């Protein structure tokens, strides 16, 4: 049951589906014959994504929704369930980031980021997981981040939301696997998508820019992980070495991360 190798007839919900990884994953599901509910705030972009899904051979349902609004999520989940007759897969992908020192980060934005990135995940999972357990079939995919495993300077609020997501997914895994529901956590590094705007790129250290990956690499890794029944995947794989270093030499990793990231950000231009 945990290995997902065919998408034919699969009923899926993808949050943050109007662009980036969410849109690409929705199209990948559609190529396998899935029925996909596309969730995001921007309806015009969702309609465009729906056309991509239909051209790929899938069925698309456009569901405008602010994932940070619990009542809106509950209403959207009821609509999807009524239309599809149930849901087999949920990709919790909606979210946004930011790059500021914590002392300069607006508390209102931190609260909003937690509502969208983490509580939005909680709302959608609470809305759909009970039925997955009841039908004894389902897949939960959490789009976390390497920043959810390693606290990166200049990303404190974002990292906090992703650490919370990783912890939630890890705990849920043990609770629902015997009921036929599989949980996959995806931790990508920096990806070349609109997630990083000009301001973010301007603050990004050179080492991070050099290591950016194409979004298709993440989608391929997700598809492979689902097919193999894996519970977690880091993309690219080489970043996983940092997890080992953190376990055996945490102070070394902290100093190295600071030197390669925050110290570079603080350098005056031209130095």
Secondary structure, DSSP 8 states (H G I E B T S, - for coil): -------TT-EEEEETTTSHHHHHHHHHHHHTT-EEEEEES-HHHHHHHHHHHHHTT-EEEEEE--TT-HHHHHHHHHHHHHHHSS-SEEEE-------B-GGGS-HHHHHHHIIIIIIHHHHHHHHHHHHHHHHT-EEEEEE--GGGTS--TTBHHHHHHHHHHHHHHHHHHHHHGGGTEEEEEEEE--BSSTTS-HHHHHHS-HHHHHT-B-HHHHHHHHHHHHHHT-SEEEESGGGHHHHHHHHH-HHHHHHHHHHHTHHHHHS-TT-
